[in-house]
Amino acid sequence: MVACTAAAEAAGVRPGMSVTATRALCSALVVLRDDPAANARALERLAVALLRFTPDVCIDGPDALALEVGRTAPHFGGEAALVRLVRDSCHALGFTAVIGVAATPEAARVLARAALLGHATSDAGLATCPWQALAPPPEVADACVALGVRTVGDLLQLPRAGLATRTSVAFVQQLQRMLGELEEPLPRVTPPDRFEDELELVDPASSAAPLLFAAKRLFDAAEAALEARARRLVSATVTLVPLGREAPRAITLAPSEPTRSSRLLVRLLAHRLERERLAAPIEQVKLAFDRTVPCRAEQDALFEGAAGEGRDRDVEHHAAALRDRLAVRLGGERVQTADLVADHRPERAFRLRRHGERCPPTNDAAFAARATPGPRPLELEASPRPLRVDADASGWPATLHEHGRVVALRVVRGPERIASGWWDGHDVERAYFEVETGDGARLWLFRDLKLGGFFRHGAFS
Amino acid sequence: MRLAPIVESARRELDHRVALGRLRARLAELEQAQHRSPFPADQSTTATTDAPADCVLTGFADLDEALGGGLRVGALNEVLVPTAGSGALEALLPALARAQRPPQLLAWIDHARLPYPPALARAGFDLSRVLLVSPCNEREQSWSLDLALRSGACDVVVAWLARIDDTALRRLQLAAETTGTLALFVRPLACASTPSPAAVRLEVTPLASTDPRRRRLRVAIRRCRGSGSFGAESIDLEWSRDPLDELEVPALSSRTPLALHGRGVEAPRRALRA
């Protein structure tokens, strides 16, 4: 038994006991296997999450983190406020933290361990901490018992040379590090470029609510990691791993604006889960970032008078929310914006950009807008439709045979010649005509100059 | 004494006055939209040409007058068209451009066809503020329309709408009312007999143009909420799409024959084979 919950402890279970012994004490006990590697990963994630409070975070043993906060504490409203923030963020990620703050890492460790031993460290300071808080090796502990000391203060009053012979040199060095007489460099944690995290569900979930709860945990950690790196999320993948042999289900979340808000991401996921049918209960939820961007500084309106800008930003938020909701239900490829492309072929004069796709850095659009030669129809056929058209002597359209009727055509504009694209294999040579049928409807036809036939390419609706 | 020049100059002066009146009205409209008009608009011109708060001028004086100010903002506007290529949308695009104030979006929601973006750009729309949505079926389209009308992010929502049930339309009308969005639905003529909560319902018949550089169509007002006109009032609209078209150019009298090189090359070959 390595660790137990408060409820188990109340039932008499203590770390160090064997599993059979604890089962005897408490029959309802749920035993989970200890996984040191997973613990180390969890600690690393916590370290990355705490990078938002200071750039100097160090993994300190299997169950501790050391944060250098001397320089950053004033930004968070002082040490006490910072401790509260750190404790809250640990709690939000599912950890319970015992925190000690001191001038040296070793002293902080001692204070934290003392707190863990149930010693109130509020103002009494280091000297009153029990010597056990130094976590000495067994032989040193025996020596301490033999010396009759009770607190760290008692140990410090003993002559150092004598203490070294009675205990060990390493122990005295530990005390010196605690007092700051010896330097103690700590390796920094560097935030990883990618973010990948997973959460095992103790109870495999078959409905959305527990999945969203688990996802919230992951997104909270992600939010902290993004904040630590001063980046925002462009797209992320949530993978649901079901029980048994079913294939994992990957869900891509792409908010229309880069974000790090876990609330927004959870809401997006909730929308997606509404439409998912889960084949089997989910036992694991994974989260990975696909793309992040550095965040730009957000600026508030400088003057009260710039209310117009505030309204614009509201509109932007509404627009982003509308796009997101449409894309979530209909699919990103069905929610588009268009860009102009400098190409004379009408079907290639624009490019549809799907939801979430970034605008390509190009000045094509401005050029294309100037380059459009004549009026264009509001409706364009997906692909040119062959028509039965009789041409007159000069090759212009004269009559149209459609649905068994013969319609006289009147050319109102044209021919507009478009010959282009020999370089990309989609070369066209066309003469475009705007024609009016007898009842006043206007169509856009072209004659293919290579094949000779007429095609309908659009309608001036 | 020849009358023609006098009549001509009088007509020109009248045109100027009308144009000036419209410009003033437009200016007043813009200033009212900003809620800080420095001076009151000229009453004599606004009385006839300025649009009420819930209207958008179509730009056709006769139609605007008959509709009591133009298309309705915060309501459904239906246009019934007999065929593709009727010109109804082309005639109303300037009104849509007027209704959209740029950070707001124009959403075009249709499951069958979407507008041709270069044509929209040419009509003066900022394509980055145009959202093209293509739902996969009519049910999804109705849902998307409702969402877009409720979002408050769109000034204008356009759709080609064939079949939709009455309750769904009513819901859309309510959504448009709450956010003050202009909804323009282009529907086939067959829908004329179905009930609709639309505030404005126009039936469009294209007309053969007398001048190839100008387009013509006839609008019959089937319904217009809040205006005195009832029944089928018909108005003929005529416009030119391109200012360049108004310049005097040689008429399309001499037709240059099209050179079809495919044919041109093939014919002698066939002769050779024979």
Chai-1 contact restraints between the chains, C-beta under 6 A:
chainA,res_idxA,chainB,res_idxB,connection_type,confidence,min_distance_angstrom,max_distance_angstrom,comment,restraint_id
A,D312,B,P103,contact,1.0,0.0,6.0,A-B,restraint_1
A,V315,B,P103,contact,1.0,0.0,6.0,A-B,restraint_2
A,V315,B,Q104,contact,1.0,0.0,6.0,A-B,restraint_3
A,H318,B,S151,contact,1.0,0.0,6.0,A-B,restraint_4
A,H318,B,G152,contact,1.0,0.0,6.0,A-B,restraint_5
A,H318,B,A153,contact,1.0,0.0,6.0,A-B,restraint_6
A,A319,B,L105,contact,1.0,0.0,6.0,A-B,restraint_7
A,A319,B,A153,contact,1.0,0.0,6.0,A-B,restraint_8
A,L322,B,S151,contact,1.0,0.0,6.0,A-B,restraint_9
A,L322,B,A153,contact,1.0,0.0,6.0,A-B,restraint_10
A,L326,B,V133,contact,1.0,0.0,6.0,A-B,restraint_11
A,L326,B,S144,contact,1.0,0.0,6.0,A-B,restraint_12
A,L330,B,P135,contact,1.0,0.0,6.0,A-B,restraint_13
A,R334,B,S134,contact,1.0,0.0,6.0,A-B,restraint_14
A,V335,B,V133,contact,1.0,0.0,6.0,A-B,restraint_15
A,Q336,B,L132,contact,1.0,0.0,6.0,A-B,restraint_16
A,A338,B,P117,contact,1.0,0.0,6.0,A-B,restraint_17
A,A338,B,L127,contact,1.0,0.0,6.0,A-B,restraint_18
A,L340,B,A121,contact,1.0,0.0,6.0,A-B,restraint_19
A,A349,B,P118,contact,1.0,0.0,6.0,A-B,restraint_20
A,F350,B,P117,contact,1.0,0.0,6.0,A-B,restraint_21
A,F350,B,P118,contact,1.0,0.0,6.0,A-B,restraint_22
A,A369,B,A121,contact,1.0,0.0,6.0,A-B,restraint_23
A,T372,B,P118,contact,1.0,0.0,6.0,A-B,restraint_24
A,T372,B,R122,contact,1.0,0.0,6.0,A-B,restraint_25
A,P375,B,R241,contact,1.0,0.0,6.0,A-B,restraint_26
A,P375,B,D242,contact,1.0,0.0,6.0,A-B,restraint_27
A,R376,B,Y116,contact,1.0,0.0,6.0,A-B,restraint_28
A,R376,B,P118,contact,1.0,0.0,6.0,A-B,restraint_29
A,R376,B,A119,contact,1.0,0.0,6.0,A-B,restraint_30
A,L378,B,L89,contact,1.0,0.0,6.0,A-B,restraint_31
A,L378,B,P115,contact,1.0,0.0,6.0,A-B,restraint_32
A,L378,B,Y116,contact,1.0,0.0,6.0,A-B,restraint_33
A,L378,B,A119,contact,1.0,0.0,6.0,A-B,restraint_34
A,L380,B,Y116,contact,1.0,0.0,6.0,A-B,restraint_35
A,S394,B,R255,contact,1.0,0.0,6.0,A-B,restraint_36
A,S394,B,P257,contact,1.0,0.0,6.0,A-B,restraint_37
A,G395,B,P257,contact,1.0,0.0,6.0,A-B,restraint_38
A,G395,B,L258,contact,1.0,0.0,6.0,A-B,restraint_39
A,W396,B,R255,contact,1.0,0.0,6.0,A-B,restraint_40
A,V412,B,P212,contact,1.0,0.0,6.0,A-B,restraint_41
A,A431,B,L258,contact,1.0,0.0,6.0,A-B,restraint_42
A,G440,B,P206,contact,1.0,0.0,6.0,A-B,restraint_43
A,G440,B,L207,contact,1.0,0.0,6.0,A-B,restraint_44
A,G440,B,A208,contact,1.0,0.0,6.0,A-B,restraint_45
A,A441,B,T83,contact,1.0,0.0,6.0,A-B,restraint_46
A,A441,B,G85,contact,1.0,0.0,6.0,A-B,restraint_47
A,A441,B,S86,contact,1.0,0.0,6.0,A-B,restraint_48
A,A441,B,P206,contact,1.0,0.0,6.0,A-B,restraint_49
A,R442,B,G85,contact,1.0,0.0,6.0,A-B,restraint_50
A,L443,B,G85,contact,1.0,0.0,6.0,A-B,restraint_51
A,L449,B,L260,contact,1.0,0.0,6.0,A-B,restraint_52
A,K450,B,G262,contact,1.0,0.0,6.0,A-B,restraint_53
A,L451,B,G262,contact,1.0,0.0,6.0,A-B,restraint_54
A,G452,B,L260,contact,1.0,0.0,6.0,A-B,restraint_55
A,G452,B,G262,contact,1.0,0.0,6.0,A-B,restraint_56
A,G452,B,R263,contact,1.0,0.0,6.0,A-B,restraint_57
A,A459,B,A84,contact,1.0,0.0,6.0,A-B,restraint_58
A,A459,B,G85,contact,1.0,0.0,6.0,A-B,restraint_59
A,F460,B,G85,contact,1.0,0.0,6.0,A-B,restraint_60
A,F460,B,E90,contact,1.0,0.0,6.0,A-B,restraint_61
A,S461,B,A84,contact,1.0,0.0,6.0,A-B,restraint_62
A,S461,B,G85,contact,1.0,0.0,6.0,A-B,restraint_63
A,S461,B,L89,contact,1.0,0.0,6.0,A-B,restraint_64
